[in-house]
Amino acid sequence: MLKKRVAIQDFAAESRLFNQRAVVAMLVVVLLFSVIIFNMYQLQVVKYQDYQTRSEGNRIKVVPMAPNRGLIYDRSGILLAENRPVFSLELVPEQVSDMSATLDALAQLIELTPEQTDNFLKQVRAQRRFNSIAIKEQLTDTEVAIIAANQHRFPGVTVEARLSRHYPFGDLFTHAIGYIGKINSRELQQLEQDGEAANYAASRDIGKIGLERYYQRELHGTMGYQEVEVNNRGRTIRVLRSVPAVSGQNIHLGLDVGLQLTAQQVLKQQRGAIVAIDPRDGAVLAFYSNPSYDPNLFVHGISSANYNALLNSRDRPLINRVTQGAYPPASTIKPHLALLGLETNTVTPQTKIWDPGYFMLPNSDHRFRDHLRWGHGWVDVYTAMIKSCDTYFYEMGIKLGIDRISDYMSKMGFGEKTGIDIHEESSAVMPSRGWKRARHNQPWYPGDTVPLSIGQSYWTTTPIQLAVATSVLLNEGKLATPHMVTAFSDDSQSNVLAPPLKQVIEVVNPRNWQVVMDTMHKTVTDIGGTAHKAFLGAAYNSAGKTGTAQLAAIAQDAKYDADAIDERLRDNAMYIGYAPYDKPSILIVVALENAGGGGANAAPIARQMMDYYFSAGVNQHE
């Protein structure tokens, strides 16, 4: 049997193959090391600054610090809006993996209402997830202790001590000062559009109405921040750098606490408004709308029950009657109309008419009645004002015509916003031919002008608007822009604000202005004047004009009977007055809803306001 031959190995070939593979392997190793070296070069040299910044970002955290909100004081330095420390339960959504489970577990430790939970979740959706958001504010000491003992169970949940807005006088200044509340999504979007969102990174609240909203920028201040070093758990180790927040400016008002309290006390349960200004510069001394409400309810989030009670109340406490209440001015505009009549020579101080108790247009059998059914007999401008004779003004109004009346009264500020330093203001209505055509698609008739001549018909005004228009009379054609803030201040300075008077009416005959002032003076001082009884025995010399605004239509031959009319349709009582007569330092407007006659109801309230003003020395403050 033959054996199989064994092939002789080619050592030279195998050696070449090995060398080739070794070279390829070496090239691969060199290539890989080149890639590693290249990447190391990129990390250590080319992108050194970028990765160093990222590293520092993991170690260093920038913490925004909210500024303290500016305080609000009355004219005597009494604090009206302050900042109080409160404890709040807060959560950073970004640091919580299971929000529902966390909220349920917290609810087992302290009381959390469904409404609080819902409000919190709304804020989570509206704000940035890395912001700390309050779940419950105004924690009790017991609740703080419970959360502190269990805080290790809740990553991202903390108890924070913060300053919270508080209004020590409750409902006394609500419609003037307003209130702050949580920033909502619409407000956050507006801040972003205005380029101010960065300054609110640590802020929770913003002014909602009143002065708090109007002067939001001044009151808020400037955000500060801290650069802190944190460990791998996010806990602060040390503060590296700090830029303190700049507190908002304090604001000082012309409002007087005592005068405001007097307004609240004299109104009692009566719906209406009282506003007092210094006619020399427009500084607001009193600003009260009744009924009011406690603004502290809104600071931490008002409950649905409380808000619905305010919103659905027949008395409409949410309405600012001083600047939004549109009332027929009634006879309080007779001084303004008398001035127009005198200035245009439509009447003179000697012009007399016979008042039988009514006025009739030519070719009409409708009687526009005077408040005195049997009339006043022969009447001139003095008697017409002192006794508030409607017939005299009916006739004068027809002679003047709607065009001259509307144009002149618009110059005095009727039908226009006054520019007072709050946003919540109505322009009310100063009617004209064009207004009626646009609003009712009807022409203007002479029958529209007759009731307009005594402040009825389509004409409405706000109390602040009526005060501004009356200031034009006292300043001989110059209008005083009303303003509540008289100064801004911080720790180092105080800047007094004094808007200049604006000339809106040119004087044709200075004597005419004095005639109008004399008629208002005699309305108070003369026996038979509609405001005489209200100011009998006053220690100061004042002037004024009463008004009674009819709200319900009365048949031509019927007699007004308040008891037979729904309470909400009874006459409004109005009054404008100022003192001292020779050098006025206070101008008051009173508007009472469904109270009856102005002389019997509104004038006595103005008297009590002036009594306090002069007896308490409010006029001595500068």
C-alpha positions as CSV (number, residue, x, y, z in Angstrom):
1,M,0.0,0.0,0.0
2,L,1.5,3.3,-1.1
3,K,1.6,6.3,1.4
4,K,0.2,9.9,0.5
5,R,2.9,12.4,-0.1
6,V,3.0,15.5,2.1
7,A,3.3,18.9,0.4
8,I,6.4,20.8,1.4
9,Q,5.4,24.2,3.1
10,D,6.3,27.5,1.5
11,F,7.8,29.5,4.4
12,A,8.6,32.4,2.2
13,A,5.0,32.9,1.1
14,E,3.7,32.6,4.6
15,S,6.2,35.1,5.8
16,R,5.1,37.6,3.1
17,L,1.4,37.1,4.1
18,F,2.1,37.7,7.7
19,N,4.1,40.9,7.0
20,Q,1.2,42.2,4.8
21,R,-1.3,41.6,7.6
22,A,0.9,43.1,10.2
23,V,1.3,46.3,8.1
24,V,-2.5,46.5,7.6
25,A,-3.1,46.1,11.3
26,M,-0.5,48.7,12.1
27,L,-2.1,51.1,9.7
28,V,-5.5,50.5,11.3
29,V,-4.0,51.1,14.8
30,V,-2.2,54.3,13.6
31,L,-5.5,55.5,12.0
32,L,-7.5,54.9,15.2
33,F,-4.9,56.6,17.3
34,S,-4.9,59.5,14.8
35,V,-8.7,59.8,15.3
36,I,-8.3,59.7,19.0
37,I,-5.5,62.3,19.0
38,F,-7.6,64.5,16.6
39,N,-10.6,64.2,18.9
40,M,-8.5,65.0,21.9
41,Y,-7.1,68.0,20.1
42,Q,-10.6,69.2,19.3
43,L,-11.8,68.7,22.9
44,Q,-8.7,70.1,24.6
45,V,-7.7,72.9,22.2
46,V,-10.3,73.8,19.5
47,K,-13.5,73.5,21.7
48,Y,-11.9,74.1,25.0
49,Q,-13.9,77.2,25.8
50,D,-17.2,75.6,24.8
51,Y,-16.8,72.5,27.0
52,Q,-15.4,74.5,29.8
53,T,-18.6,76.7,29.7
54,R,-20.7,73.6,29.7
55,S,-18.8,72.1,32.6
56,E,-19.2,75.3,34.6
57,G,-22.9,75.3,33.7
58,N,-23.3,72.0,35.4
59,R,-21.4,73.3,38.5
60,I,-22.5,77.0,38.5
61,K,-26.1,78.0,38.6
62,V,-27.5,81.5,38.0
63,V,-30.4,82.2,40.5
64,P,-32.6,85.2,39.7
65,M,-33.7,87.3,42.6
66,A,-37.0,89.2,42.6
67,P,-36.9,92.9,43.6
68,N,-39.0,94.2,46.5
69,R,-42.1,96.0,45.2
70,G,-42.3,99.7,45.9
71,L,-44.6,100.8,48.7
72,I,-47.6,103.2,48.5
73,Y,-48.2,106.0,50.9
74,D,-51.0,108.6,51.4
75,R,-50.3,112.3,51.5
76,S,-49.3,112.1,55.2
77,G,-47.0,109.2,54.8
78,I,-49.4,106.5,56.0
79,L,-48.7,103.1,54.4
80,L,-51.5,102.0,52.1
81,A,-49.7,99.0,50.3
82,E,-47.0,97.1,52.0
83,N,-45.0,93.9,51.6
84,R,-45.3,91.2,54.3
85,P,-43.3,87.9,54.6
86,V,-45.3,84.7,54.0
87,F,-44.3,81.0,53.6
88,S,-45.4,79.2,50.5
89,L,-45.2,75.6,49.3
90,E,-43.5,75.7,45.9
91,L,-42.5,73.2,43.2
92,V,-40.2,73.2,40.2
93,P,-42.0,71.1,37.5
94,E,-38.8,70.3,35.7
95,Q,-37.5,68.4,38.8
96,V,-40.7,66.4,39.3
97,S,-41.1,63.1,37.4
98,D,-44.6,62.3,38.4
99,M,-46.7,65.4,39.1
100,S,-50.0,63.7,39.9
101,A,-48.4,61.4,42.5
102,T,-46.5,64.3,44.1
103,L,-49.6,66.4,44.4
104,D,-51.5,63.5,45.9
105,A,-48.8,62.7,48.4
106,L,-48.6,66.4,49.4
107,A,-52.4,66.5,49.9
108,Q,-52.1,63.7,52.5
109,L,-49.7,65.9,54.5
110,I,-51.4,69.3,54.4
111,E,-54.8,70.5,53.2
112,L,-54.8,71.2,49.4
113,T,-58.2,72.1,47.9
114,P,-59.0,71.0,44.4
115,E,-59.1,74.7,43.4
116,Q,-55.6,75.3,44.7
117,T,-54.4,72.2,42.7
118,D,-56.2,73.4,39.6
119,N,-54.7,76.9,39.8
120,F,-51.3,75.4,40.3
121,L,-51.6,73.2,37.2
122,K,-52.8,76.2,35.1
123,Q,-49.7,78.1,36.1
124,V,-47.5,75.1,35.2
125,R,-49.0,75.2,31.7
126,A,-48.6,79.0,31.5
127,Q,-45.1,79.4,32.8
128,R,-41.6,78.0,32.2
129,R,-41.2,74.5,33.7
130,F,-37.9,75.4,35.4
131,N,-39.6,78.2,37.4
132,S,-40.6,77.6,40.9
133,I,-44.4,77.8,41.2
134,A,-46.5,78.1,44.3
135,I,-48.9,75.3,45.2
136,K,-50.2,76.9,48.4
137,E,-49.4,80.2,49.9
138,Q,-49.7,81.6,53.5
139,L,-48.7,78.3,55.1
140,T,-49.2,78.0,58.9
141,D,-46.2,77.2,61.2
142,T,-47.6,73.7,61.6
143,E,-47.7,73.2,57.8
144,V,-44.2,74.5,57.4
145,A,-42.9,72.0,60.0
146,I,-44.7,69.1,58.3
147,I,-43.3,69.8,54.9
148,A,-39.8,70.4,56.4
149,A,-39.9,67.0,58.1
150,N,-40.9,65.2,54.8
151,Q,-39.1,67.2,52.3
152,H,-36.6,64.4,51.5
153,R,-39.5,62.5,49.9
154,F,-40.3,65.3,47.4
155,P,-37.5,66.3,45.0
156,G,-38.2,69.8,43.5
157,V,-40.6,70.7,46.4
158,T,-39.5,73.5,48.8
159,V,-40.9,75.9,51.4
160,E,-40.0,79.4,50.5
161,A,-40.2,82.6,52.5
162,R,-41.3,85.5,50.3
163,L,-42.7,89.0,50.6
164,S,-46.3,89.3,49.7
165,R,-48.4,92.4,49.0
166,H,-50.8,93.4,51.7
167,Y,-53.4,96.3,51.9
168,P,-53.9,97.2,55.5
169,F,-57.0,99.3,54.9
170,G,-58.9,96.5,53.1
171,D,-61.6,97.8,50.9
172,L,-61.0,101.5,51.5
173,F,-58.7,102.2,48.6
174,T,-59.4,99.3,46.3
175,H,-60.7,101.2,43.3
176,A,-57.8,103.7,43.5
177,I,-54.8,101.5,44.4
178,G,-56.1,98.3,42.8
179,Y,-54.2,95.0,43.6
180,I,-51.6,92.6,42.3
181,G,-52.1,89.0,41.3
182,K,-50.3,86.0,39.6
183,I,-48.8,86.7,36.1
184,N,-51.0,84.8,33.6
185,S,-50.1,83.6,30.1
186,R,-51.5,86.7,28.4
187,E,-49.5,89.0,30.6
188,L,-46.3,86.8,30.2
189,Q,-46.8,87.0,26.4
190,Q,-47.1,90.8,26.6
191,L,-44.0,91.0,28.7
192,E,-42.1,89.0,26.1
193,Q,-43.4,91.3,23.3
194,D,-42.3,94.3,25.3
195,G,-38.8,92.8,25.9
196,E,-39.3,92.9,29.7
197,A,-39.7,89.1,30.3
198,A,-36.1,88.8,31.6
199,N,-36.8,91.3,34.3
200,Y,-39.6,89.1,35.6
201,A,-37.7,85.8,35.7
202,A,-38.1,85.7,39.5
203,S,-41.4,87.6,39.8
204,R,-44.7,85.9,40.4
205,D,-47.1,88.9,40.5
206,I,-48.1,91.9,38.4
207,G,-50.4,94.8,38.9
208,K,-53.9,93.9,37.8
209,I,-55.9,97.2,38.2
210,G,-55.6,100.7,39.6
211,L,-52.3,102.3,40.5
212,E,-50.7,98.9,40.9
213,R,-51.2,98.3,37.2
214,Y,-50.6,101.8,35.9
215,Y,-47.3,102.2,37.7
216,Q,-46.3,98.5,37.4
217,R,-42.9,99.4,35.8
218,E,-42.0,101.9,38.5
219,L,-43.2,99.7,41.4
220,H,-41.6,96.5,40.2
221,G,-37.9,97.4,40.2
222,T,-35.0,95.6,38.6
223,M,-34.2,91.9,39.0
224,G,-30.9,90.8,40.6
225,Y,-29.2,87.4,40.5
226,Q,-26.7,85.2,42.2
227,E,-24.1,82.9,40.7
228,V,-23.9,79.9,43.0
229,E,-21.8,76.7,43.0
230,V,-23.9,73.5,43.3
231,N,-23.1,69.9,43.9
232,N,-24.3,66.9,41.8
233,R,-27.7,67.0,43.7
234,G,-28.2,70.7,42.8
235,R,-27.7,71.9,46.3
236,T,-25.9,75.2,46.7
237,I,-22.4,75.0,48.1
238,R,-21.3,78.6,48.0
239,V,-22.2,81.9,46.4
240,L,-19.6,83.0,43.8
241,R,-21.1,86.4,42.7
242,S,-24.1,88.4,43.6
243,V,-25.8,91.4,41.9
244,P,-28.5,92.7,44.2
245,A,-32.0,93.4,42.9
246,V,-33.1,97.1,42.8
247,S,-36.3,97.7,44.7
248,G,-39.2,99.4,43.0
249,Q,-39.8,103.0,43.6
250,N,-42.2,104.1,46.4
251,I,-45.1,106.3,45.4
252,H,-46.8,109.0,47.4
253,L,-50.4,109.9,46.7
254,G,-52.5,113.0,47.2
255,L,-55.1,110.8,48.8
256,D,-55.8,111.4,52.5
257,V,-56.7,108.4,54.7
258,G,-59.0,110.5,56.9
259,L,-60.9,112.0,54.0
260,Q,-61.2,108.6,52.4
261,L,-62.6,107.1,55.6
262,T,-65.1,110.0,55.8
263,A,-66.3,109.2,52.3
264,Q,-66.8,105.5,53.3
265,Q,-68.6,106.4,56.5
266,V,-71.0,109.0,54.9
267,L,-71.9,106.7,52.0
268,K,-72.7,103.8,54.4
269,Q,-74.6,101.3,52.2
270,Q,-75.5,103.8,49.5
271,R,-74.3,103.0,46.0
272,G,-72.4,105.8,44.5
273,A,-69.1,107.6,44.3
274,I,-67.2,110.5,45.9
275,V,-64.2,112.2,44.4
276,A,-62.4,115.3,45.7
277,I,-59.5,117.0,43.9
278,D,-57.4,120.1,44.4
279,P,-58.5,122.3,41.5
280,R,-55.2,124.2,41.6
281,D,-53.2,121.3,40.2
282,G,-55.6,118.3,39.9
283,A,-54.2,116.2,42.8
284,V,-56.8,113.7,43.9
285,L,-57.6,114.0,47.6
286,A,-60.4,111.4,47.9
287,F,-61.4,108.6,45.5
288,Y,-64.1,106.3,46.8
289,S,-66.5,104.0,45.0
290,N,-69.2,102.2,46.9
291,P,-69.7,99.3,47.4
292,S,-66.1,98.2,47.4
293,Y,-64.3,94.9,48.2
294,D,-61.1,93.6,49.9
295,P,-58.2,93.5,47.4
296,N,-56.3,91.1,49.6
297,L,-58.6,88.4,48.3
298,F,-56.9,88.6,44.9
299,V,-53.3,88.7,46.0
300,H,-53.0,84.9,46.7
301,G,-55.8,83.9,44.3
302,I,-59.4,84.5,45.0
303,S,-61.7,81.5,45.3
304,S,-64.4,80.9,42.7
305,A,-67.1,81.3,45.2
306,N,-65.8,84.7,46.3
307,Y,-65.2,85.9,42.8
308,N,-68.6,84.8,41.6
309,A,-70.2,86.6,44.5
310,L,-68.5,89.8,43.4
311,L,-69.1,89.3,39.7
312,N,-72.8,88.5,40.1
313,S,-73.7,91.1,42.7
314,R,-76.5,93.5,41.7
315,D,-74.5,96.3,43.4
316,R,-71.6,95.7,41.0
317,P,-68.7,96.3,43.5
318,L,-66.1,95.5,40.7
319,I,-67.1,98.6,38.8
320,N,-65.1,101.7,39.7
321,R,-67.9,104.3,39.8
322,V,-65.5,107.2,40.1
323,T,-64.1,106.7,36.6
324,Q,-66.5,104.1,35.0
325,G,-69.9,105.0,36.4
326,A,-71.7,106.9,33.6
327,Y,-74.4,109.1,35.2
328,P,-76.7,111.8,33.7
329,P,-75.1,114.9,35.1
330,A,-78.5,116.6,35.6
331,S,-78.5,120.2,36.9
332,T,-74.8,120.0,37.9
333,I,-74.0,121.1,34.3
334,K,-76.1,124.3,34.5
335,P,-73.1,126.4,35.5
336,H,-71.2,125.1,32.4
337,L,-74.2,125.8,30.2
338,A,-74.7,129.2,31.7
339,L,-71.1,130.2,30.9
340,L,-71.6,129.1,27.3
341,G,-74.8,131.2,27.1
342,L,-73.1,134.3,28.6
343,E,-70.0,133.9,26.4
344,T,-72.0,133.7,23.2
345,N,-74.4,136.5,24.3
346,T,-77.3,134.1,24.0
347,V,-78.2,135.4,27.5
348,T,-76.9,138.3,29.6
349,P,-77.0,138.6,33.4
350,Q,-80.1,140.8,32.9
351,T,-82.0,138.4,30.6
352,K,-85.3,137.3,32.1
353,I,-87.9,134.8,31.0
354,W,-91.3,133.9,32.3
355,D,-91.5,130.4,33.8
356,P,-95.0,129.0,34.0
357,G,-93.6,125.6,35.2
358,Y,-93.0,124.1,31.7
359,F,-91.5,124.8,28.3
360,M,-93.0,124.0,24.9
361,L,-91.4,123.9,21.5
362,P,-93.1,125.8,18.7
363,N,-95.8,123.8,16.9
364,S,-95.8,121.1,19.7
365,D,-98.1,120.4,22.5
366,H,-95.6,118.5,24.6
367,R,-94.7,120.2,27.9
368,F,-91.1,119.8,29.2
369,R,-91.8,120.3,32.9
370,D,-89.9,122.3,35.5
371,H,-89.2,120.6,38.8
372,L,-91.5,123.2,40.3
373,R,-94.9,122.4,38.7
374,W,-96.3,126.0,39.2
375,G,-93.1,127.6,37.9
376,H,-90.7,130.3,39.2
377,G,-92.3,133.3,37.6
378,W,-89.8,135.9,36.2
379,V,-86.3,134.3,36.1
380,D,-82.8,135.6,35.3
381,V,-79.6,133.6,35.3
382,Y,-79.0,134.1,39.0
383,T,-82.5,132.9,40.0
384,A,-82.3,130.0,37.4
385,M,-79.1,128.8,39.0
386,I,-80.0,129.4,42.7
387,K,-83.4,127.7,42.4
388,S,-82.3,125.3,39.6
389,C,-85.0,126.5,37.2
390,D,-85.2,124.0,34.3
391,T,-87.4,126.2,32.0
392,Y,-84.7,128.9,31.8
393,F,-82.1,126.3,30.6
394,Y,-84.6,124.6,28.2
395,E,-85.1,127.9,26.4
396,M,-81.4,128.8,26.5
397,G,-80.4,125.3,25.2
398,I,-82.7,125.6,22.2
399,K,-81.2,129.0,21.3
400,L,-77.7,127.7,21.6
401,G,-78.3,124.5,19.7
402,I,-76.7,121.1,20.0
403,D,-73.7,121.9,17.9
404,R,-72.4,124.8,20.1
405,I,-73.3,122.8,23.3
406,S,-71.5,119.7,22.2
407,D,-68.4,121.5,21.0
408,Y,-68.1,123.7,24.1
409,M,-68.7,120.9,26.6
410,S,-66.3,118.6,24.8
411,K,-63.6,121.2,25.3
412,M,-64.3,121.1,29.0
413,G,-63.7,117.4,29.0
414,F,-67.1,115.9,28.7
415,G,-67.2,112.8,26.5
416,E,-63.4,112.3,26.9
417,K,-61.2,110.3,29.2
418,T,-59.6,112.6,31.8
419,G,-56.1,111.1,31.7
420,I,-56.2,110.1,35.4
421,D,-53.4,107.7,36.3
422,I,-55.4,104.5,36.2
423,H,-56.5,102.5,33.1
424,E,-60.0,101.7,34.2
425,E,-61.8,104.8,32.8
426,S,-64.9,105.4,30.7
427,S,-65.3,108.4,28.4
428,A,-69.1,108.4,29.0
429,V,-71.1,110.3,26.3
430,M,-71.2,113.8,25.1
431,P,-73.8,113.5,22.4
432,S,-73.8,115.3,19.0
433,R,-75.5,115.1,15.7
434,G,-72.8,112.8,14.4
435,W,-72.9,110.6,17.6
436,K,-76.7,110.1,17.3
437,R,-76.5,109.3,13.6
438,A,-73.7,106.7,14.2
439,R,-75.3,105.3,17.3
440,H,-79.0,105.3,16.5
441,N,-79.0,106.1,12.7
442,Q,-81.3,109.0,13.4
443,P,-81.1,112.8,12.9
444,W,-80.9,115.1,15.9
445,Y,-84.3,116.7,16.8
446,P,-84.9,119.9,18.8
447,G,-86.7,117.7,21.3
448,D,-83.4,116.0,22.0
449,T,-81.8,119.4,22.9
450,V,-84.4,120.4,25.5
451,P,-83.7,117.7,28.1
452,L,-80.0,117.8,27.2
453,S,-80.0,121.4,28.4
454,I,-80.5,120.1,32.0
455,G,-78.1,117.2,31.8
456,Q,-80.6,114.5,30.8
457,S,-81.3,112.7,27.5
458,Y,-78.2,111.0,26.0
459,W,-75.7,113.0,28.1
460,T,-73.7,111.0,30.7
461,T,-70.6,111.8,32.7
462,T,-68.3,110.1,35.2
463,P,-67.8,111.8,38.6
464,I,-64.1,112.4,37.8
465,Q,-65.0,113.8,34.4
466,L,-67.5,116.2,36.1
467,A,-64.8,117.2,38.6
468,V,-62.4,118.0,35.7
469,A,-65.0,120.1,33.8
470,T,-65.8,122.0,37.0
471,S,-62.1,122.7,37.5
472,V,-62.3,124.6,34.1
473,L,-64.8,127.0,35.7
474,L,-62.7,127.6,38.7
475,N,-59.5,128.1,36.7
476,E,-61.1,130.4,34.1
477,G,-60.7,128.1,31.2
478,K,-57.8,126.0,32.3
479,L,-58.2,122.3,32.9
480,A,-56.5,120.5,35.7
481,T,-55.6,116.9,34.8
482,P,-56.4,114.7,37.8
483,H,-53.6,112.6,39.2
484,M,-53.3,110.4,42.3
485,V,-49.5,110.1,42.4
486,T,-47.8,113.3,43.6
487,A,-44.2,111.9,44.0
488,F,-41.9,109.0,43.4
489,S,-39.2,108.3,45.9
490,D,-36.5,105.8,46.8
491,D,-33.8,106.0,49.5
492,S,-32.1,108.9,48.0
493,Q,-34.5,111.2,46.1
494,S,-38.0,112.3,45.7
495,N,-39.5,113.7,42.4
496,V,-42.7,115.7,42.7
497,L,-45.1,115.5,39.8
498,A,-47.2,118.6,38.9
499,P,-49.0,118.4,35.5
500,P,-49.4,121.9,34.1
501,L,-52.9,123.3,33.7
502,K,-54.2,123.3,30.0
503,Q,-56.0,126.2,28.5
504,V,-59.1,124.7,26.9
505,I,-61.5,127.6,26.9
506,E,-60.6,131.2,25.8
507,V,-62.1,133.9,27.9
508,V,-64.2,136.3,26.0
509,N,-65.5,138.3,28.9
510,P,-63.9,137.7,32.3
511,R,-67.1,139.1,33.9
512,N,-69.0,136.1,32.7
513,W,-66.8,133.7,34.7
514,Q,-67.5,135.7,37.8
515,V,-71.2,135.7,37.2
516,V,-71.2,131.9,37.1
517,M,-69.1,131.7,40.2
518,D,-71.5,134.1,42.0
519,T,-74.5,132.0,41.0
520,M,-72.9,128.9,42.5
521,H,-72.0,130.8,45.6
522,K,-75.6,132.0,46.1
523,T,-76.9,128.5,45.6
524,V,-75.2,127.7,48.9
525,T,-75.5,131.1,50.8
526,D,-79.0,132.4,49.7
527,I,-82.1,131.3,51.5
528,G,-84.0,129.3,48.9
529,G,-80.8,128.1,47.3
530,T,-81.0,124.3,46.6
531,A,-77.8,123.7,48.7
532,H,-78.5,126.3,51.4
533,K,-79.8,124.0,54.1
534,A,-77.0,121.5,53.6
535,F,-74.3,124.1,54.3
536,L,-76.1,126.2,56.9
537,G,-73.7,127.1,59.7
538,A,-70.5,125.9,57.9
539,A,-67.3,127.4,59.2
540,Y,-66.0,128.0,55.6
541,N,-67.4,129.8,52.6
542,S,-68.3,127.4,49.8
543,A,-70.2,127.3,46.5
544,G,-71.8,124.5,44.6
545,K,-74.7,123.1,42.4
546,T,-77.1,120.4,43.1
547,G,-78.5,117.9,40.5
548,T,-81.3,115.4,40.4
549,A,-81.2,112.9,37.5
550,Q,-84.4,111.3,36.4
551,L,-84.0,107.7,35.4
552,A,-87.6,106.5,34.9
553,A,-90.0,108.1,32.3
554,I,-93.0,109.8,33.9
555,A,-96.2,110.5,32.1
556,Q,-96.7,114.2,31.2
557,D,-99.5,114.8,33.7
558,A,-98.3,112.3,36.3
559,K,-96.6,113.1,39.6
560,Y,-93.2,111.6,40.5
561,D,-93.8,109.1,43.4
562,A,-90.6,107.3,44.5
563,D,-92.5,104.7,46.4
564,A,-94.3,103.6,43.3
565,I,-91.1,103.2,41.3
566,D,-88.6,100.3,41.4
567,E,-85.7,101.3,43.7
568,R,-83.2,100.9,40.9
569,L,-85.1,103.4,38.8
570,R,-85.4,106.2,41.3
571,D,-83.6,109.5,40.8
572,N,-79.9,109.8,41.2
573,A,-78.6,112.6,43.5
574,M,-75.7,114.7,42.3
575,Y,-73.6,117.5,43.7
576,I,-70.6,119.6,42.7
577,G,-69.1,122.0,45.2
578,Y,-65.8,123.7,46.1
579,A,-64.3,125.8,49.0
580,P,-63.2,128.3,50.0
581,Y,-65.2,130.3,47.6
582,D,-62.5,133.0,47.0
583,K,-59.5,130.6,46.8
584,P,-60.7,127.0,46.2
585,S,-58.4,124.3,47.5
586,I,-61.0,121.4,47.3
587,L,-63.5,120.5,44.7
588,I,-65.9,117.7,45.5
589,V,-68.3,115.6,43.3
590,V,-70.9,113.4,44.8
591,A,-73.0,110.9,42.8
592,L,-75.6,108.8,44.6
593,E,-77.6,106.1,42.8
594,N,-81.3,106.1,43.3
595,A,-81.1,108.3,46.4
596,G,-83.5,111.1,45.4
597,G,-82.9,114.8,45.3
598,G,-79.4,116.2,45.1
599,G,-80.0,119.0,47.5
600,A,-81.4,116.8,50.2
601,N,-79.1,113.8,49.8
602,A,-75.8,114.6,47.9
603,A,-75.2,118.1,49.2
604,P,-75.1,117.0,52.9
605,I,-72.5,114.4,52.1
606,A,-70.3,117.0,50.4
607,R,-70.8,119.1,53.5
608,Q,-69.4,116.3,55.7
609,M,-66.5,115.8,53.5
610,M,-65.6,119.5,53.5
611,D,-66.1,119.7,57.3
612,Y,-63.5,117.0,57.8
613,Y,-61.2,118.6,55.2
614,F,-61.0,121.9,56.9
615,S,-61.3,120.7,60.6
616,A,-58.6,118.1,60.2
617,G,-56.2,120.5,58.4
618,V,-55.9,118.4,55.2
619,N,-55.6,121.6,53.3
620,Q,-52.5,122.4,55.3
621,H,-50.5,119.5,53.8
622,E,-48.2,120.3,50.9
